[in-house]
Amino acid sequence: MRPYKNQGFSRRPSTPSNDNFCFGLRPVQEALDAGKEIDKLLVQTGLKSEGIQEVLEKAAAANVPISKVPVEKLNNVTRKLHQGVIAYLSAIEYASLDNVISECYQKGEMPLILLLDRVTDVRNFGAISRTAECLGVHAIVTPAKGGAMIGPDALKTSAGALNYIPVCRVPNLKKTVEFLQDSGLRAVACTEKASNTLFEVEMKGPLAIIMGSEEDGISDDLIRITDEMVKIPMVGKVSSLNVSVATGMILSESIRQRVLEQ
């Protein structure tokens, strides 16, 4: 995504602004009106002007995640006249999960969907995207709140894979899993709570693989509705893997089974 030339748009090289962002009431309103993909909207706590209300209403209508923050948070992002509002712009355009599933079935393909529950690290997300694209995942699903912001860092870490693999942002992962199950996909959660290893579970057909954060794993409400839980067997002294590595392992096993079936 090219940076805007309008006043109020900026690209900064250091964290937390590795992402493109725009600030100020008018630039943010223009971004929303133009249908730009916005990862997150920061709004100063306590502001109730007509302009702020208009921004909030447009953001809510577009399912943009909104965070009410103190002015110090906004000032840490930019010292320019932000007027109490900053929008982080996504480096990609989000896809429709409905369309992805429909296209898979129309082409006679078995959908392979990857859901990331609270994976917030941008570089992990980029690395996962690279692996997913290489291994034939049809789409990555991430929550509107609690997921990584997809900016230049994620795009760079993905080695360009995010230019090719669809990413779907959804308001509710639990409802999304249920939608996928209704669409004929089995939901498989990768978790240390499982009794079966990934080598003991069939992953040939239409499949939705769920990966959780390194800190908290997969949410309990998702675990409860999954069709199967699998774990990666461990024999070393370190009991956990980086989520991008774990994702690569379970996707590789899924592809291995699919290739053998052909």
matplotlib code that plots the C-alpha trace (Angstrom):
import matplotlib.pyplot as plt

x = [0.0, 1.4, 1.6, -0.7, 0.6, -2.2, -1.3, -1.7, -0.4, 3.0, 5.4, 7.9, 10.8, 10.7, 8.3, 5.4, 5.0, 6.5, 3.0, 1.6, -0.7, -2.8, -3.9, -6.2, -10.0, -10.1, -7.4, -8.9, -12.4, -11.1, -9.4, -12.7, -14.7, -12.3, -12.7, -9.0, -8.2, -7.6, -6.0, -6.8, -8.2, -6.8, -9.2, -8.3, -10.4, -13.0, -13.3, -16.9, -16.8, -19.0, -16.0, -14.9, -18.4, -18.5, -15.2, -16.4, -19.6, -17.8, -15.2, -17.9, -19.8, -16.6, -15.8, -12.6, -11.2, -11.4, -9.2, -9.9, -6.5, -5.0, -3.5, 0.0, -0.4, -1.3, 1.6, 4.0, 3.0, 3.2, 3.8, 2.0, -1.6, -3.5, -6.7, -7.2, -7.4, -4.8, -5.6, -3.1, -3.5, -3.1, -0.5, -2.9, -6.6, -8.6, -10.5, -14.0, -13.8, -17.2, -15.7, -12.6, -14.5, -16.9, -14.1, -12.3, -15.4, -16.1, -12.5, -12.9, -10.3, -10.4, -10.2, -7.3, -7.8, -5.5, -7.0, -4.7, -6.1, -4.4, -1.1, 0.0, 3.7, 4.1, 7.2, 5.6, 2.6, 4.8, 6.7, 3.5, 2.1, 5.2, 4.9, 1.2, 1.5, 4.3, 2.2, -1.0, -3.2, -6.2, -6.6, -5.4, -8.1, -7.3, -9.5, -10.4, -9.3, -6.3, -4.4, -1.2, -1.3, -0.4, 2.0, 5.3, 7.1, 4.7, 4.9, 8.7, 8.9, 6.5, 9.0, 6.1, 3.7, 1.1, 0.8, -0.6, -2.3, -5.8, -6.1, -9.6, -10.3, -13.3, -15.1, -15.6, -13.4, -15.8, -18.6, -16.1, -15.2, -18.8, -19.3, -16.4, -17.8, -21.2, -19.3, -17.9, -14.6, -13.2, -11.7, -8.4, -6.8, -3.0, -2.6, -0.5, -3.8, -4.4, -3.9, -3.2, -0.2, -0.5, 0.7, -2.3, -5.1, -6.5, -6.0, -6.8, -10.2, -11.5, -9.7, -9.5, -6.3, -6.4, -3.1, -3.0, -0.7, 2.6, 1.5, -2.1, -2.6, -6.0, -9.0, -11.2, -14.3, -12.6, -11.2, -14.7, -16.1, -13.2, -13.6, -10.1, -7.1, -3.6, -0.2, 3.4, 5.4, 8.3, 11.3, 13.7, 13.9, 12.3, 8.5, 7.3, 7.8, 7.6, 4.1, 5.5, 7.6, 4.6, 2.4, 4.9, 5.0, 1.2, 0.8, 3.5, 1.8, -1.5, 0.1, 2.0, -1.3, -3.0, -0.2, -0.2, -3.9, -3.5]
y = [0.0, 3.4, 6.0, 9.0, 12.3, 14.2, 16.1, 13.9, 10.7, 9.4, 6.5, 6.2, 3.7, 2.8, 0.9, 1.1, 2.8, 0.2, 0.3, 3.1, 5.3, 8.4, 11.0, 13.9, 14.0, 14.7, 12.3, 9.5, 10.2, 10.2, 6.8, 5.4, 6.9, 5.5, 2.0, 1.8, -1.3, -0.1, -2.4, -0.3, 3.1, 4.9, 7.6, 9.9, 9.1, 11.7, 13.4, 13.8, 16.3, 15.9, 14.9, 12.2, 10.8, 10.7, 8.8, 6.4, 5.6, 5.1, 2.9, 0.8, 0.4, -0.9, -3.3, -1.5, -2.3, 0.9, 1.6, 4.5, 5.6, 8.6, 11.4, 10.3, 7.2, 9.2, 11.6, 8.6, 7.8, 11.3, 14.8, 16.4, 17.6, 14.3, 15.9, 12.8, 10.2, 7.9, 5.1, 2.3, 1.3, -2.3, -3.2, -5.6, -5.8, -8.3, -11.1, -12.5, -15.9, -16.8, -16.1, -18.1, -21.2, -20.9, -20.6, -23.6, -25.8, -24.4, -25.4, -28.9, -28.2, -29.2, -26.0, -25.6, -22.6, -21.4, -19.6, -17.6, -17.0, -14.0, -14.3, -10.7, -10.7, -9.1, -11.1, -14.4, -13.5, -12.8, -16.0, -18.0, -16.3, -17.3, -21.0, -21.0, -19.7, -22.2, -25.1, -24.3, -22.8, -21.1, -18.3, -17.1, -16.0, -13.4, -11.7, -8.1, -7.6, -9.3, -10.1, -8.8, -5.5, -6.3, -3.5, -3.3, -5.5, -8.4, -8.0, -8.0, -11.0, -12.9, -12.5, -11.2, -14.1, -11.7, -10.3, -13.7, -15.5, -14.2, -12.9, -12.7, -10.5, -11.6, -10.1, -13.4, -16.5, -18.9, -18.0, -18.3, -21.8, -22.7, -21.3, -23.3, -26.5, -25.8, -25.4, -28.9, -28.3, -30.1, -27.9, -29.1, -27.3, -27.6, -27.7, -29.4, -30.5, -33.0, -36.8, -37.6, -36.3, -34.7, -37.9, -39.9, -37.6, -37.6, -34.2, -35.0, -33.4, -29.9, -28.6, -25.6, -25.6, -23.4, -22.1, -20.1, -17.6, -18.7, -17.2, -18.4, -21.0, -21.4, -19.9, -22.4, -21.4, -22.5, -25.7, -26.7, -26.6, -28.1, -31.5, -32.7, -31.7, -32.6, -32.0, -32.0, -34.8, -33.4, -35.3, -32.5, -30.5, -27.4, -28.0, -25.5, -24.3, -20.9, -20.6, -20.1, -23.3, -25.3, -24.0, -25.1, -28.6, -29.2, -27.7, -30.0, -33.0, -32.0, -31.5, -34.8, -36.6, -34.8, -35.6, -39.3, -39.4, -38.2]
z = [0.0, -1.0, 1.7, 1.3, 0.2, 2.0, 5.1, 8.2, 6.7, 7.7, 7.6, 10.5, 10.7, 14.4, 16.7, 17.3, 13.9, 11.6, 10.2, 8.0, 9.8, 9.4, 11.9, 12.3, 11.8, 8.1, 6.9, 9.0, 7.8, 4.2, 4.8, 6.1, 3.3, 0.7, 2.2, 3.2, 5.3, 8.8, 11.4, 14.4, 15.4, 18.4, 19.8, 22.7, 25.8, 26.7, 23.3, 22.2, 19.4, 16.3, 14.2, 16.7, 16.8, 13.0, 12.9, 15.5, 13.7, 10.4, 12.0, 13.7, 10.5, 8.8, 11.7, 12.5, 16.0, 18.2, 21.2, 23.6, 24.8, 26.8, 24.9, 25.9, 23.9, 20.8, 21.4, 21.6, 18.0, 16.6, 18.0, 15.1, 15.3, 15.6, 16.9, 19.2, 16.5, 14.8, 12.3, 11.6, 7.9, 6.8, 4.2, 2.6, 1.5, 3.6, 1.8, 2.3, 4.0, 2.4, -1.1, -0.3, 0.7, -2.2, -4.7, -3.2, -3.7, -7.2, -8.2, -6.7, -4.1, -0.4, 1.7, 4.0, 6.3, 9.1, 12.1, 14.4, 17.9, 19.6, 17.6, 18.0, 17.2, 13.8, 12.8, 13.8, 11.7, 8.7, 9.1, 9.5, 6.3, 4.4, 5.5, 4.9, 1.3, 0.5, 1.8, 0.0, 2.7, 1.0, 3.6, 7.0, 9.5, 12.2, 14.7, 14.4, 18.0, 19.5, 16.3, 14.8, 12.9, 9.3, 8.3, 6.4, 9.0, 8.6, 4.8, 4.9, 7.2, 5.0, 2.1, 0.0, 0.7, 2.1, -1.5, -2.5, 0.3, 1.3, 4.9, 6.4, 9.4, 11.4, 14.4, 16.2, 15.8, 17.6, 15.1, 12.3, 13.3, 13.5, 10.0, 8.7, 10.3, 8.7, 5.4, 5.7, 7.3, 10.3, 13.0, 14.4, 17.3, 17.9, 21.7, 24.3, 25.9, 23.2, 23.7, 20.0, 18.1, 14.7, 13.1, 14.5, 13.2, 9.7, 8.0, 4.4, 3.8, 4.2, 7.2, 9.5, 11.6, 14.8, 16.3, 19.6, 21.1, 22.8, 26.1, 26.4, 23.7, 22.1, 23.9, 25.8, 23.9, 20.7, 22.2, 23.2, 19.7, 17.8, 16.2, 17.1, 19.2, 18.2, 19.8, 18.5, 20.2, 22.3, 23.5, 24.5, 27.7, 26.2, 26.3, 23.8, 20.2, 18.6, 17.1, 13.6, 13.8, 15.3, 12.5, 9.9, 11.4, 11.5, 8.0, 6.6, 8.1, 6.5, 3.1, 3.4, 4.0, 1.1, -1.3, -0.3, -1.0, -4.6]

ax = plt.figure().add_subplot(projection="3d")
ax.plot(x, y, z, "-o")
ax.set_aspect("equal")
plt.show()
